[in-house]
Amino acid sequence: MLKRSFRNRKSSAIDYVNITPVLDVMLTILVAFMLIAPHLKHGIITDIPQAYGESLQAADSITVSVKRGGEFYFDNQEVTFSELENELQRIGSGTTIYLEASEEAEYKHFVRVLGLLKELGIENIDLATRPRPG
């Protein structure tokens, strides 16, 4: 009877997978992304148009306003930024905030309020708009 021996037979097929080249490519790509990522711009740049229709405000919302010169208002009462922070912490994250900024207000103050709202976990934010004329 014919006996087959597999021990001494040389296989032409690959018995294992060499992952070294795959790891080299993956690590090269990872390093490239790590070097490029800090230089990428974050966010989307858009032109914000005037709104069609009326500006609506929810009945149970609290108005936070940013005026010219960095003046902050909480429910139509002028407050400092730290007082605004305390009031927003007091009301909690379940309340809707109606955020409005005058055209003369500096963008950095508006972003500062948005950052505070995000930091406090307030997600229900309505942005005030003015109706488009005509």
PAKOLZA-919432 format. One record per residue (C-alpha): x, y, z; residue in three letters. Coordinates in nm, 2 decimals. Layout:
// residues N
<ropa xx="X" yy="Y" zz="Z" resn="Ala"/>
...
// end
This chain:
// residues 134
<ropa xx="0.00" yy="0.00" zz="0.00" resn="Met"/>
<ropa xx="0.11" yy="0.35" zz="-0.08" resn="Leu"/>
<ropa xx="0.19" yy="0.55" zz="0.23" resn="Lys"/>
<ropa xx="0.19" yy="0.93" zz="0.21" resn="Arg"/>
<ropa xx="0.42" yy="1.12" zz="0.43" resn="Ser"/>
<ropa xx="0.34" yy="1.49" zz="0.48" resn="Phe"/>
<ropa xx="0.62" yy="1.56" zz="0.71" resn="Arg"/>
<ropa xx="0.91" yy="1.57" zz="0.47" resn="Asn"/>
<ropa xx="0.71" yy="1.72" zz="0.18" resn="Arg"/>
<ropa xx="0.80" yy="2.08" zz="0.09" resn="Lys"/>
<ropa xx="0.49" yy="2.29" zz="0.04" resn="Ser"/>
<ropa xx="0.48" yy="2.54" zz="-0.24" resn="Ser"/>
<ropa xx="0.19" yy="2.73" zz="-0.07" resn="Ala"/>
<ropa xx="0.26" yy="2.98" zz="0.21" resn="Ile"/>
<ropa xx="0.20" yy="2.82" zz="0.55" resn="Asp"/>
<ropa xx="0.17" yy="3.15" zz="0.73" resn="Tyr"/>
<ropa xx="0.08" yy="3.51" zz="0.67" resn="Val"/>
<ropa xx="0.36" yy="3.76" zz="0.71" resn="Asn"/>
<ropa xx="0.19" yy="4.07" zz="0.86" resn="Ile"/>
<ropa xx="0.51" yy="4.28" zz="0.89" resn="Thr"/>
<ropa xx="0.45" yy="4.47" zz="0.56" resn="Pro"/>
<ropa xx="0.09" yy="4.54" zz="0.65" resn="Val"/>
<ropa xx="0.19" yy="4.68" zz="0.99" resn="Leu"/>
<ropa xx="0.46" yy="4.89" zz="0.82" resn="Asp"/>
<ropa xx="0.20" yy="5.05" zz="0.59" resn="Val"/>
<ropa xx="-0.05" yy="5.10" zz="0.87" resn="Met"/>
<ropa xx="0.20" yy="5.27" zz="1.10" resn="Leu"/>
<ropa xx="0.32" yy="5.49" zz="0.82" resn="Thr"/>
<ropa xx="-0.04" yy="5.60" zz="0.75" resn="Ile"/>
<ropa xx="-0.10" yy="5.66" zz="1.12" resn="Leu"/>
<ropa xx="0.22" yy="5.88" zz="1.15" resn="Val"/>
<ropa xx="0.11" yy="6.07" zz="0.84" resn="Ala"/>
<ropa xx="-0.23" yy="6.14" zz="0.99" resn="Phe"/>
<ropa xx="-0.08" yy="6.24" zz="1.33" resn="Met"/>
<ropa xx="0.14" yy="6.49" zz="1.16" resn="Leu"/>
<ropa xx="-0.13" yy="6.64" zz="0.93" resn="Ile"/>
<ropa xx="-0.43" yy="6.64" zz="1.17" resn="Ala"/>
<ropa xx="-0.32" yy="6.94" zz="1.39" resn="Pro"/>
<ropa xx="-0.29" yy="7.16" zz="1.07" resn="His"/>
<ropa xx="-0.64" yy="7.09" zz="0.94" resn="Leu"/>
<ropa xx="-0.91" yy="7.35" zz="0.99" resn="Lys"/>
<ropa xx="-1.20" yy="7.25" zz="1.20" resn="His"/>
<ropa xx="-1.56" yy="7.33" zz="1.12" resn="Gly"/>
<ropa xx="-1.74" yy="7.45" zz="0.82" resn="Ile"/>
<ropa xx="-1.72" yy="7.81" zz="0.69" resn="Ile"/>
<ropa xx="-2.07" yy="7.93" zz="0.57" resn="Thr"/>
<ropa xx="-2.24" yy="8.26" zz="0.50" resn="Asp"/>
<ropa xx="-2.54" yy="8.29" zz="0.72" resn="Ile"/>
<ropa xx="-2.84" yy="8.44" zz="0.54" resn="Pro"/>
<ropa xx="-3.12" yy="8.63" zz="0.68" resn="Gln"/>
<ropa xx="-3.42" yy="8.41" zz="0.78" resn="Ala"/>
<ropa xx="-3.74" yy="8.40" zz="0.59" resn="Tyr"/>
<ropa xx="-4.06" yy="8.43" zz="0.80" resn="Gly"/>
<ropa xx="-4.08" yy="8.54" zz="1.16" resn="Glu"/>
<ropa xx="-3.84" yy="8.51" zz="1.44" resn="Ser"/>
<ropa xx="-4.00" yy="8.27" zz="1.69" resn="Leu"/>
<ropa xx="-3.92" yy="8.23" zz="2.05" resn="Gln"/>
<ropa xx="-4.05" yy="7.94" zz="2.27" resn="Ala"/>
<ropa xx="-4.26" yy="8.04" zz="2.56" resn="Ala"/>
<ropa xx="-4.05" yy="7.86" zz="2.82" resn="Asp"/>
<ropa xx="-3.71" yy="7.97" zz="2.69" resn="Ser"/>
<ropa xx="-3.47" yy="8.21" zz="2.86" resn="Ile"/>
<ropa xx="-3.31" yy="8.49" zz="2.65" resn="Thr"/>
<ropa xx="-2.94" yy="8.54" zz="2.66" resn="Val"/>
<ropa xx="-2.82" yy="8.85" zz="2.47" resn="Ser"/>
<ropa xx="-2.48" yy="8.97" zz="2.36" resn="Val"/>
<ropa xx="-2.46" yy="9.34" zz="2.28" resn="Lys"/>
<ropa xx="-2.19" yy="9.58" zz="2.15" resn="Arg"/>
<ropa xx="-1.88" yy="9.60" zz="2.37" resn="Gly"/>
<ropa xx="-1.93" yy="9.25" zz="2.52" resn="Gly"/>
<ropa xx="-2.23" yy="9.34" zz="2.73" resn="Glu"/>
<ropa xx="-2.43" yy="9.03" zz="2.83" resn="Phe"/>
<ropa xx="-2.80" yy="9.01" zz="2.92" resn="Tyr"/>
<ropa xx="-2.98" yy="8.73" zz="3.10" resn="Phe"/>
<ropa xx="-3.36" yy="8.76" zz="3.06" resn="Asp"/>
<ropa xx="-3.32" yy="9.13" zz="2.97" resn="Asn"/>
<ropa xx="-3.11" yy="9.21" zz="3.28" resn="Gln"/>
<ropa xx="-2.75" yy="9.31" zz="3.23" resn="Glu"/>
<ropa xx="-2.50" yy="9.07" zz="3.39" resn="Val"/>
<ropa xx="-2.13" yy="9.01" zz="3.39" resn="Thr"/>
<ropa xx="-2.00" yy="8.70" zz="3.22" resn="Phe"/>
<ropa xx="-1.94" yy="8.53" zz="3.56" resn="Ser"/>
<ropa xx="-2.30" yy="8.62" zz="3.67" resn="Glu"/>
<ropa xx="-2.42" yy="8.48" zz="3.34" resn="Leu"/>
<ropa xx="-2.23" yy="8.16" zz="3.40" resn="Glu"/>
<ropa xx="-2.38" yy="8.13" zz="3.75" resn="Asn"/>
<ropa xx="-2.74" yy="8.19" zz="3.62" resn="Glu"/>
<ropa xx="-2.69" yy="7.93" zz="3.35" resn="Leu"/>
<ropa xx="-2.56" yy="7.67" zz="3.60" resn="Gln"/>
<ropa xx="-2.86" yy="7.74" zz="3.82" resn="Arg"/>
<ropa xx="-3.12" yy="7.67" zz="3.55" resn="Ile"/>
<ropa xx="-2.96" yy="7.35" zz="3.43" resn="Gly"/>
<ropa xx="-2.94" yy="7.18" zz="3.10" resn="Ser"/>
<ropa xx="-3.31" yy="7.11" zz="3.04" resn="Gly"/>
<ropa xx="-3.41" yy="7.47" zz="2.96" resn="Thr"/>
<ropa xx="-3.42" yy="7.61" zz="2.61" resn="Thr"/>
<ropa xx="-3.19" yy="7.91" zz="2.56" resn="Ile"/>
<ropa xx="-3.29" yy="8.18" zz="2.31" resn="Tyr"/>
<ropa xx="-2.95" yy="8.33" zz="2.21" resn="Leu"/>
<ropa xx="-2.94" yy="8.66" zz="2.03" resn="Glu"/>
<ropa xx="-2.66" yy="8.89" zz="1.94" resn="Ala"/>
<ropa xx="-2.67" yy="9.24" zz="1.80" resn="Ser"/>
<ropa xx="-2.50" yy="9.31" zz="1.46" resn="Glu"/>
<ropa xx="-2.24" yy="9.53" zz="1.63" resn="Glu"/>
<ropa xx="-2.14" yy="9.26" zz="1.89" resn="Ala"/>
<ropa xx="-1.80" yy="9.11" zz="1.84" resn="Glu"/>
<ropa xx="-1.80" yy="8.75" zz="1.73" resn="Tyr"/>
<ropa xx="-1.56" yy="8.64" zz="2.01" resn="Lys"/>
<ropa xx="-1.82" yy="8.73" zz="2.28" resn="His"/>
<ropa xx="-2.09" yy="8.53" zz="2.09" resn="Phe"/>
<ropa xx="-1.85" yy="8.23" zz="2.07" resn="Val"/>
<ropa xx="-1.76" yy="8.27" zz="2.43" resn="Arg"/>
<ropa xx="-2.13" yy="8.23" zz="2.53" resn="Val"/>
<ropa xx="-2.17" yy="7.93" zz="2.29" resn="Leu"/>
<ropa xx="-1.87" yy="7.77" zz="2.46" resn="Gly"/>
<ropa xx="-2.01" yy="7.83" zz="2.80" resn="Leu"/>
<ropa xx="-2.34" yy="7.67" zz="2.70" resn="Leu"/>
<ropa xx="-2.16" yy="7.37" zz="2.56" resn="Lys"/>
<ropa xx="-1.95" yy="7.34" zz="2.87" resn="Glu"/>
<ropa xx="-2.26" yy="7.34" zz="3.09" resn="Leu"/>
<ropa xx="-2.42" yy="7.07" zz="2.87" resn="Gly"/>
<ropa xx="-2.71" yy="7.30" zz="2.75" resn="Ile"/>
<ropa xx="-2.81" yy="7.16" zz="2.41" resn="Glu"/>
<ropa xx="-3.14" yy="7.33" zz="2.35" resn="Asn"/>
<ropa xx="-3.03" yy="7.66" zz="2.19" resn="Ile"/>
<ropa xx="-3.24" yy="7.87" zz="1.95" resn="Asp"/>
<ropa xx="-3.06" yy="8.13" zz="1.76" resn="Leu"/>
<ropa xx="-3.23" yy="8.46" zz="1.71" resn="Ala"/>
<ropa xx="-3.28" yy="8.58" zz="1.35" resn="Thr"/>
<ropa xx="-3.44" yy="8.89" zz="1.20" resn="Arg"/>
<ropa xx="-3.69" yy="8.87" zz="0.92" resn="Pro"/>
<ropa xx="-3.57" yy="8.93" zz="0.57" resn="Arg"/>
<ropa xx="-3.70" yy="9.27" zz="0.45" resn="Pro"/>
<ropa xx="-3.96" yy="9.27" zz="0.17" resn="Gly"/>
// end
